[in-house]
Amino acid sequence: MARRRIAWIAGLGAAAALAAVAAHLAPGHRAPAVAAAPSLGASPSEAPASAPGASAPQRASLGALPPLPASLRGTEVAGALPVDADGHLRIVPAVLERFDYFLAASGEEPLELTRARILAEIDARLGPPADAEARALLDRYLGYREAVREMAEAVGDELPLDRRFQLLRELRREHFGTDAEALFGAEEDRLRVEIERERVASDPDLSHAERSERLAALDAELPPEVRETRAAVLLATRLREEERRLREDGAGPGEIEALRERMVGPEAAARLAALDTRRAAFDARLAAYRRERAELLAQPLDDAAERRAQLDGLRASHFQGPELRRVEALDRLDEASASATP
């Protein structure tokens, strides 16, 4: 159900499948490790950890909770819990990003346990009055997420994007009141432009010149950082298409490098070459691991726990850190696909 809710909302925005590649084209980019976990880190204005006051019985300290779900282990906590000069919680999107960091693993554990983790995070990071404000915002957010899920089930995926957008805006203001603008306003401005762009781009009555003029006017409404990201993604799209065409024509590494240098400059071309090298190395290790895994699974063994230990040990011998979590996820997908095959 959670996946459908996310997909229903995600349909409101434009896809950015090449965002990771676009980041490698940005000046001054520093390449992360393969499959590094994204994180916004803590805000400079986030309150330091402090001993919580009298806590409700259902809340637990971070240390008293079970270990994090597998998908969160070793990752940095996204978002922030910032406070103002008077100790009040700042109502900003980063607070919801902190909640979402934990909620992203809600399919791996009961929601009440995930909520307890967030409450413990609030108690560890905030003092009064921000702690109570954060707890109240969390409950509103959980209620909003459930309302979105129910709406997605009720109306399905057939509604036009603009109607889905309208329903989502109304739902947000129903749950968050005047705080909805602070939490979602910037995102909604971008979504509004994206929806209008799709309408203009598909309007058969517009000439090419009219369409280009209206799209340019819409782009001008976006914040500068969004326009820069869009330009980088479009450039990445064109570069990928040109690379595909060259490779289909039998081009070698030298020609690919020349294309990249011509389109994005030598520094970005070097970063993309390094990314290619890391990906190729990971793919080679993944192929070797899968061969060994297939051989291991072909050996008869009735003890499921021992088999799981063998597979865990094999993975750990080939991968570590974010790569290990990535391969664990790939193996789970393979196992789910195999079990679903008649």
C-alpha positions as CSV (number, residue, x, y, z in Angstrom):
1,M,0.0,0.0,0.0
2,A,2.8,2.4,0.8
3,R,4.4,1.8,-2.6
4,R,1.1,2.7,-4.3
5,R,0.8,5.9,-2.2
6,I,4.3,6.9,-3.2
7,A,3.7,6.1,-6.9
8,W,0.4,8.1,-6.8
9,I,2.3,11.1,-5.6
10,A,5.3,10.6,-7.7
11,G,3.1,10.8,-10.8
12,L,2.6,14.5,-10.1
13,G,6.2,15.3,-10.8
14,A,8.5,15.1,-13.8
15,A,10.8,12.1,-13.9
16,A,14.5,12.7,-13.4
17,A,16.0,9.3,-14.2
18,L,19.3,10.9,-15.1
19,A,19.7,13.0,-12.0
20,A,22.7,11.0,-10.8
21,V,24.5,11.3,-14.1
22,A,23.6,15.0,-14.2
23,A,25.2,15.5,-10.8
24,H,28.5,14.2,-12.3
25,L,28.3,17.0,-14.9
26,A,28.1,19.8,-12.3
27,P,31.3,21.9,-11.7
28,G,33.1,21.0,-8.5
29,H,31.4,17.7,-8.1
30,R,33.0,15.2,-5.9
31,A,32.2,11.6,-6.8
32,P,30.6,9.6,-4.0
33,A,31.3,5.9,-3.3
34,V,29.2,3.5,-5.4
35,A,25.7,3.3,-4.1
36,A,26.3,5.8,-1.3
37,A,23.2,6.6,0.7
38,P,21.8,10.1,0.0
39,S,21.6,12.4,3.0
40,L,21.0,16.1,3.7
41,G,22.8,15.8,7.0
42,A,21.9,17.8,10.1
43,S,21.0,21.5,9.8
44,P,23.5,23.9,11.5
45,S,20.5,25.2,13.5
46,E,19.4,21.8,14.7
47,A,19.2,21.6,18.4
48,P,22.0,19.6,20.1
49,A,21.2,16.3,21.8
50,S,19.8,16.9,25.2
51,A,18.3,14.7,27.9
52,P,14.5,14.5,27.4
53,G,12.2,15.5,30.1
54,A,9.4,13.3,31.5
55,S,8.6,10.9,28.7
56,A,5.3,9.1,28.0
57,P,5.5,5.4,28.8
58,Q,5.2,4.4,25.1
59,R,8.3,6.2,24.2
60,A,11.8,4.6,24.3
61,S,15.3,5.9,24.1
62,L,17.3,5.2,21.0
63,G,19.4,2.7,22.8
64,A,16.4,0.8,24.0
65,L,14.9,0.2,20.6
66,P,15.7,-2.9,18.4
67,P,18.4,-2.5,15.7
68,L,17.6,-0.4,12.7
69,P,16.0,-2.2,9.7
70,A,18.6,-3.5,7.2
71,S,17.9,-0.8,4.6
72,L,18.8,2.0,7.1
73,R,21.9,0.4,8.7
74,G,25.1,2.4,7.9
75,T,23.2,5.3,6.3
76,E,23.2,8.9,7.4
77,V,20.0,10.3,8.8
78,A,18.4,12.6,6.3
79,G,16.7,15.9,7.0
80,A,16.9,18.0,10.2
81,L,15.0,19.1,13.3
82,P,15.9,22.8,13.3
83,V,14.8,25.3,16.0
84,D,14.5,29.1,16.1
85,A,16.1,31.4,18.6
86,D,13.2,30.9,21.0
87,G,13.5,27.1,20.9
88,H,10.4,26.5,18.7
89,L,10.5,24.0,16.0
90,R,11.0,25.6,12.5
91,I,8.3,24.3,10.2
92,V,10.4,23.5,7.1
93,P,10.5,20.5,4.7
94,A,13.7,19.2,6.3
95,V,11.6,18.1,9.3
96,L,9.4,15.9,7.1
97,E,12.6,14.6,5.5
98,R,13.8,13.5,8.9
99,F,10.5,11.7,9.5
100,D,10.6,10.1,6.0
101,Y,14.1,8.8,6.6
102,F,12.7,6.4,9.2
103,L,9.4,5.9,7.5
104,A,11.1,4.7,4.3
105,A,11.7,1.4,6.1
106,S,8.1,1.0,7.3
107,G,7.7,-2.1,5.2
108,E,10.4,-3.8,7.2
109,E,8.9,-3.3,10.7
110,P,5.6,-2.3,12.3
111,L,4.6,1.3,12.0
112,E,4.4,1.7,15.7
113,L,8.0,0.7,16.0
114,T,9.0,3.2,13.3
115,R,7.0,5.9,15.1
116,A,8.8,5.0,18.4
117,R,12.2,5.5,16.6
118,I,11.1,9.0,15.4
119,L,9.9,9.9,18.9
120,A,13.2,8.8,20.3
121,E,15.0,10.8,17.7
122,I,12.9,13.9,18.7
123,D,13.6,13.3,22.4
124,A,17.3,13.0,21.8
125,R,17.6,16.1,19.6
126,L,15.1,18.6,20.9
127,G,14.1,20.2,24.2
128,P,10.9,22.1,25.0
129,P,8.9,23.6,23.4
130,A,10.3,22.2,20.1
131,D,10.0,18.5,21.2
132,A,6.2,18.7,21.8
133,E,5.8,20.6,18.5
134,A,7.7,18.0,16.6
135,R,5.7,15.2,18.2
136,A,2.5,16.9,17.2
137,L,3.7,17.5,13.7
138,L,4.7,13.8,13.4
139,D,1.2,12.7,14.3
140,R,-0.3,15.1,11.8
141,Y,2.1,13.8,9.2
142,L,1.3,10.1,9.9
143,G,-2.4,11.0,9.6
144,Y,-1.8,12.8,6.3
145,R,0.1,9.8,4.9
146,E,-2.7,7.5,5.7
147,A,-5.2,9.9,4.1
148,V,-3.1,9.9,0.9
149,R,-3.1,6.1,0.9
150,E,-6.9,6.0,1.3
151,M,-7.3,8.6,-1.4
152,A,-5.0,6.8,-3.8
153,E,-7.1,3.6,-3.3
154,A,-10.4,5.5,-3.7
155,V,-9.6,7.4,-6.9
156,G,-7.0,5.1,-8.6
157,D,-4.4,6.3,-11.0
158,E,-6.7,7.4,-13.9
159,L,-7.3,10.9,-12.7
160,P,-5.4,13.6,-14.7
161,L,-2.3,15.0,-13.1
162,D,-3.8,18.4,-12.5
163,R,-6.8,16.9,-10.6
164,R,-4.5,14.7,-8.5
165,F,-2.4,17.8,-7.7
166,Q,-5.5,19.7,-6.7
167,L,-6.7,16.9,-4.4
168,L,-3.2,16.6,-2.8
169,R,-3.1,20.3,-2.1
170,E,-6.5,20.2,-0.5
171,L,-5.5,17.2,1.6
172,R,-2.3,18.9,2.8
173,R,-4.2,22.1,3.9
174,E,-6.8,20.0,5.7
175,H,-4.1,18.3,7.8
176,F,-1.5,21.0,8.2
177,G,-3.5,24.3,7.9
178,T,-1.3,27.3,7.4
179,D,1.8,25.2,7.9
180,A,1.1,23.5,4.5
181,E,2.6,26.4,2.6
182,A,5.9,26.2,4.6
183,L,6.1,22.5,4.3
184,F,5.0,22.0,0.7
185,G,4.8,25.4,-1.0
186,A,8.1,25.2,-2.9
187,E,7.5,21.7,-4.1
188,E,4.0,22.6,-5.2
189,D,5.2,25.5,-7.2
190,R,7.6,23.2,-9.1
191,L,4.8,20.6,-9.6
192,R,2.5,23.3,-10.9
193,V,5.0,24.3,-13.5
194,E,5.8,20.7,-14.4
195,I,2.1,19.9,-15.0
196,E,1.6,23.0,-17.1
197,R,4.7,22.1,-19.1
198,E,3.2,18.7,-19.9
199,R,0.0,20.3,-21.0
200,V,1.8,22.8,-23.2
201,A,4.2,20.1,-24.6
202,S,1.2,17.9,-25.6
203,D,-1.0,20.6,-27.0
204,P,-1.5,19.9,-30.7
205,D,-2.9,23.3,-31.5
206,L,0.4,25.1,-30.7
207,S,3.0,25.7,-33.3
208,H,6.6,24.9,-32.6
209,A,7.5,28.5,-32.0
210,E,4.5,29.0,-29.7
211,R,5.3,25.8,-27.7
212,S,8.9,26.9,-27.3
213,E,7.9,30.4,-26.1
214,R,5.4,29.1,-23.5
215,L,7.8,26.4,-22.2
216,A,10.6,29.1,-21.9
217,A,8.1,31.3,-19.9
218,L,7.3,28.5,-17.6
219,D,10.9,27.7,-17.0
220,A,11.5,31.3,-16.0
221,E,9.0,30.8,-13.2
222,L,11.2,28.2,-11.6
223,P,13.9,29.0,-9.0
224,P,17.4,29.3,-10.4
225,E,18.6,26.1,-8.8
226,V,15.7,24.2,-10.3
227,R,16.5,25.6,-13.8
228,E,20.1,24.6,-13.4
229,T,19.1,21.1,-12.4
230,R,16.7,20.9,-15.4
231,A,19.5,22.0,-17.7
232,A,21.9,19.5,-16.3
233,V,19.3,16.7,-16.7
234,L,18.5,17.7,-20.3
235,L,22.2,17.8,-21.1
236,A,22.7,14.3,-19.5
237,T,19.8,13.0,-21.6
238,R,21.3,14.3,-24.8
239,L,24.7,13.0,-23.9
240,R,23.3,9.5,-23.1
241,E,21.5,9.4,-26.5
242,E,24.7,10.5,-28.3
243,E,26.7,7.9,-26.5
244,R,24.2,5.2,-27.3
245,R,24.3,6.2,-31.0
246,L,28.1,6.1,-31.1
247,R,28.3,2.7,-29.4
248,E,25.7,1.3,-31.8
249,D,28.0,2.5,-34.6
250,G,31.0,0.7,-33.0
251,A,32.7,3.7,-31.4
252,G,35.5,3.0,-29.0
253,P,36.4,4.5,-25.6
254,G,38.4,7.3,-27.3
255,E,35.4,8.5,-29.3
256,I,33.1,8.4,-26.3
257,E,35.7,10.4,-24.3
258,A,35.9,13.0,-27.1
259,L,32.1,13.3,-27.2
260,R,31.9,13.9,-23.5
261,E,34.7,16.5,-23.5
262,R,32.9,18.3,-26.4
263,M,29.5,18.3,-24.7
264,V,30.4,18.7,-21.0
265,G,34.1,19.7,-20.8
266,P,37.2,17.7,-19.7
267,E,36.5,17.8,-16.0
268,A,33.0,16.4,-16.2
269,A,34.2,13.9,-18.8
270,A,36.9,12.6,-16.4
271,R,34.3,12.2,-13.7
272,L,32.1,10.2,-16.0
273,A,35.0,8.0,-17.0
274,A,35.8,7.4,-13.3
275,L,32.1,6.5,-12.8
276,D,32.3,4.1,-15.7
277,T,35.3,2.4,-14.1
278,R,33.6,2.0,-10.7
279,R,30.4,0.7,-12.3
280,A,32.4,-1.8,-14.4
281,A,34.3,-3.0,-11.4
282,F,31.1,-3.4,-9.4
283,D,29.4,-5.3,-12.3
284,A,32.4,-7.7,-12.5
285,R,32.3,-8.4,-8.8
286,L,28.5,-8.8,-8.9
287,A,28.8,-11.3,-11.8
288,A,31.5,-13.3,-9.9
289,Y,29.3,-13.3,-6.8
290,R,26.3,-14.5,-8.6
291,R,28.2,-17.4,-10.2
292,E,29.4,-18.5,-6.7
293,R,25.9,-18.0,-5.3
294,A,24.3,-20.2,-8.0
295,E,26.9,-22.9,-7.3
296,L,26.2,-22.7,-3.6
297,L,22.4,-22.9,-4.1
298,A,22.9,-25.9,-6.3
299,Q,24.4,-27.8,-3.4
300,P,21.7,-29.7,-1.4
301,L,21.1,-28.4,2.1
302,D,18.0,-28.9,4.3
303,D,18.9,-26.4,7.1
304,A,17.5,-23.1,6.0
305,A,19.4,-21.2,8.8
306,E,22.7,-22.6,7.7
307,R,21.9,-21.8,4.1
308,R,21.2,-18.2,5.0
309,A,24.4,-18.0,6.9
310,Q,26.3,-19.3,3.9
311,L,24.7,-16.7,1.6
312,D,25.4,-13.9,4.1
313,G,29.0,-14.9,4.4
314,L,29.4,-15.1,0.6
315,R,28.0,-11.7,0.1
316,A,30.2,-10.2,2.9
317,S,33.3,-11.7,1.2
318,H,32.5,-9.7,-2.0
319,F,30.9,-6.5,-0.8
320,Q,30.8,-4.2,2.2
321,G,29.0,-0.9,3.2
322,P,26.5,0.5,0.8
323,E,27.4,-2.1,-1.9
324,L,26.5,-4.9,0.5
325,R,23.1,-3.4,1.3
326,R,22.5,-2.9,-2.5
327,V,23.3,-6.6,-3.2
328,E,21.2,-7.7,-0.3
329,A,18.3,-5.8,-1.8
330,L,19.0,-7.4,-5.3
331,D,19.0,-10.8,-3.8
332,R,15.7,-10.2,-2.0
333,L,14.2,-9.2,-5.4
334,D,15.6,-12.3,-7.0
335,E,14.1,-14.5,-4.3
336,A,10.7,-12.8,-4.4
337,S,10.7,-13.2,-8.2
338,A,11.6,-16.8,-8.0
339,S,9.0,-17.5,-5.4
340,A,6.3,-15.8,-7.5
341,T,7.2,-17.9,-10.6
342,P,4.8,-20.8,-10.9
